[in-house]
Amino acid sequence: MPGRSESESRKAIADEIRSADRFLLTTHENPDGDALGSLLALHHILGQLDKDSVMFLAAKEFPLPVEYRFLALEEVFHEPPADLADRVVVFLDCGNIDRMPVDWLHQGDGRILNVDHHHDNTRFGDVNLVDTGASSTAEIVFGLGKELGVELTPEIASALYVGLVTDTGRFSYENTRPDTHRMAAELIEAGVDVADTYRRLYERVPIEKLRLVSRALEKLELVNGCGLAITYITSEDYRQTGAGEVLTEGIVDYLRSLEGAAVAALVRDKADGPAARKVSLRSVNDGVDVSKIARERGGGGHERAAGFSTDLEYPDLVEFLCAEIEAQR
């Protein structure tokens, strides 16, 4: 409902959860750590409340990026449950309902709850809890758990920590606030093994991924004049390194450190889907809102991290990105 404060929206979502018995939880396609951690955490929260909760991700999302395969997502549904019409659908970390492009999720008449922190969220739910000041959707789910009075178990805390640490860039991005660290402290007190989580997320890298990183960095260029640090992973790169698309997770962040970069862009060929290429964008400073660039091509995301799919050829794509960056500077 327009005009609600964040606390009022959180209470409204909590009331919806208390009054219903069955839920289906989902998130956006190509889910990241915040999406997956929030999904799993809310599933455990609902279980603690004796609610019937199922998680849904399309089969094409598996295998997940190697960084996230340690998450306990074995119970995820790939098809609609038979009683879908009786379930409240909860979208997590999904700024636009079309970011989960599954027809049956869009065509039902069931109630939709929208829990997110993207500034460009379209408020597509029957009830929306969109806190753009939150560091992550995991932070919102953390507050929702408190509103519902659930115990912060090690399982819930560990899932939320994955969302928190990945969406804040290991507590290095501008969305890291004092409350972010206070939340992290509570999660650690509840049983998060920080060292083990870090190793699983960042220190168990397959050799194929490192070879792919090497290819990406070898082709990195800084486009003079517009501050675009860009590289292109081709189908041939996948073939020669033995890596799959799933191993591209996080490679764009290597490009952010290039001196003189205003925006980092990773372009990669896609093996399937309606578009030929996927573009991941990261803004290096406050001067450029990359979500605005992504929306020009049907994508979306955060001001500092966004993406889109495209059929533009690489030279035309570089030209488009430079023009968009220069228009904002």
N, C-alpha and C positions, 0 to 999 in steps of 0.2 A: 504494500500500500504506500503510495507516494506520501512523503512528509514524515514518515516514521523515523525516529532516531534509531541508531544502531542497537541500543539496549532494548527498545521496544520491539524491533524486528527480531532480535534474538529470543525474546520472550514469546513472540508470536510463533516462531519456528518450534520452540520447546513445547508450546501448547499443542501444536499440530502433532508432534511426535507422541506426546502423552495420550492424545485422543485416538490415535490409530494403532492398529495391531500389526499390520503387514507393510513392508517397505521393499522397494527396489532402489539400490544405490548405484549411481554411475558417475562418470566424469568425461573429460574430453578425449578425443582420439589422440594417439601418440602420447599417452599419459607420462608425465614427469614425476619426480619424487613427491612434490606437493599433492598432486592429484591422487597418486597411489597411496601415500601415507594417510591422507584425509579420508579416502575411501575405506581403508582397512580400519582406521581408528573409529569412524562412525559406526561401522559394522559391529565392532566390539562393544561400543557404547549401547547400541540398540539391543545387543544380546544380553548385556547386563540388566537392561530394563525388561527382559523377557519378551522382547518384540521379535517377530519373525522377519529377518532381514536377509535379502540375497543381494549379491554384488553382480553387476553386469559389465563386461567388456567384450567387444567384438573379438572373434577368434583371430582376426588379422593382426591384433595387437600382440600376439604371442608368437615366438618367445619375446619376453620383455627385454629391454636393454639389460646387459649383464649386471649393471650397478644395482638393479632393483629385484633381481631374481631371488634374493634371500627373504623377501617379504612373503608372508604366509597367505598367498592368494590362490591356493589350490581349489578353493570352493567357488571361484568366480564362474558365473553362468556365461555361456556364449550364445544362448538362445533365450527367447522370452519365456518366463515361467507360465505354466498353464493358468494360474490365477492372477495374471498381470492386471486385469481390470479391477481387482480388489486391492491392489497395492498402491500406496503413495510413492511416487517417484521422486527421488532426491538427486538433483544434479549438484556435483561438487567441483569447484575450481573451473567452472565452465562459463565463460563470459557470454556465450551465445549458444542457443540450443542446437544450432547447426554444426557446432564443433563436435557433436556426437552424431554423425550422419547415419542414423539408423531409423528407417521409416516408421517402424512400429512404436518407437518411443515418441514420435511426434504426432501420431494419429490417434492415440488413445484419448479417452475422456476423463482419465483419472487425475487426481490432484498432483500438482508439481510444486516441489519446494526447491528453491534456488539458493545455494550457499556458496559465496564466492568473494574474491577481493579485487578482481580486475576493474579498473576504472571505467572501461568501456562496456561493462556488463549491460545487457539489454533489458534486464528485469523481466524475464520471460516467465517467471514462476507465478503460481497463484499466491504464494507468499515468498518474499525475497529477503534474504539476509545477505546484503552486499556491503562489506566494510572495506572501503578502498584505502583506509588508513592502516589496515592490518598488514603485517609482513607477508602473510601467506594464508591460504585457506586453512591450513593446519592450525594456525592461531585462532581462527574463528571457531573451528570445531572444538578446540581446547576450551574456549569460553562457553560454548554450547553445552559441553559436558558438565561444566560447573553449574550452569543454569539448571540442568537436569538432575543435579545432585549425585552423579555417578562417582564411583571410586576410580581414581587415576591408577589403573593397574600397570604393571610393566609392559603388557602387550599394547595397551592404548598409548602409553607414553613413548614407547619405541617407534610406533608408527607415526605419531605426531612429530617426533624428533627428526625423522627422515624428511618430512615435509618442510619443517622449519629450517634445517641446515642446508637443504638444497635450494630452497627459494630465496634464501638470504645470501647465497654464495659463500657458505661457511661463515656467516655473520660479517661479511665484508661489504655488502651492498648498502645503498642509502636507505633501504626499507628496514634496516636493523636499528631498533630503538631501545631505550632502556627496558621497556616491557618485554621486548624480544628476549633479552638476556634473563629477565626474571622468569619468563616462561620456561626457558631452557633449564634454569636451575631447578624448577619444580619437576620437570620431566626427568632430570638426572636423579633427583631425590626419590622419584617414584620407581627407579630401577633401570634407566637407560645405561647401557654399557657404551660410553662415548668412544673409547678406543676401538672397540669391535665394530661399531657402526661406521666409523671413519674408514677402517680397513676395508669393509665390505663395499662401501660406496666409491672409494677412491684408490685403493691399493690392490685390487684384484683385477688387473687389466689384462685381457688376452693379448698375446703378441700380435695378433692380426690387427687389433685396434691401434697399437703403437705404430705399426707399419702404415696404417691409414692416416694417422696423425702426421707422420713423416711426409707422406704424399701431399697432404693438405698444406703443411707449412712450406714445403718446397715450391708450391705454386702460389703462395701468398703474394699479393701485390697491394700497394697503397696507391690508390688513384689520386693523382695530384690535383689539388684544387678543392676537392670536396671532402677529403678526410675519410674515404671509404677503404677499409681494410677488407679485402675479399679474396676468397679462394673457391675452388670448384672441385668437388669429388665426382668423378665420372664412373660410368659403369665399368670401364676398363680398370680403374683404380680398385674397385671392388674385386674384380676378377684376379688381378695380379697380387693383391695382398691377401686374398682369401677371406676378406671381411664382408659382412653383410651390412645393409642399411642400418640395422639396429645398433651397430657399433659407432655410429656418428654422434651419439649422445654426448654432449659436452665439448665437442671439438671446437665449436664456435667461440667458446670462452678463451681458448688459447690466443685468438686473434685480438682480443681486447687490449692486450698489453703492448701492442705495436705503437711505438712513438709516433704521434701525429694523427692517430686514428680518432675519428669522431663516432663512427659506426663500424661494427664488425659484421660481416656477412659470410655465411657458409652456404654455398649453393651445392646441391647434390642431386644426381639423377635418381629418379624413382623407378623401381622395378615394375610397379603396377599402379593402378588408380587413374583417375581422369586427367591428371596433369603430368607433364614430363619431368618437372623439377620441383624440389622443395627448397625454400629459402629460410634460413634461421638468422634473425637479426639481434644484435645487442648494441645498445647505446653506451658509449664510453663516458659521456658527460650529460649534463642536464640540457644541453642545447638542442637535442633532437629526440622527439617522441617517435620511437620506431613502431609503436602500435598504429599510429596514424598512417605510416607508410604501408604497413601490412594490410590495413583496412582498404586501401586503394585497390588492392588486388584480391579482396575477398577473405583475407586472413584476419588476425587479431592478436591480442596478447597484452602485455604490460607496456608502460612508457619506455622501460629499459630493456625489455625482452619480448620479442614477438616473432611471428612467422607467417608464411603463406606459401601456397603452391601456384605454379605458373607454367605456361607453355612458351614464355618468352625465351628466345635464344640468348646465350650468355652475353654477347656484346650489347644486345638491346636491354638486357636486364641491368647490366652495369650502368648504362645510360639512364635508365629509369631511376635507379637507386640514387645516383649522383644528383639528378634533378630534384628528387624529393628531399634529399639532405640539404641541398643549397636553398631550397624554398623555405626551410625552417631556420636557417642560420642568419 
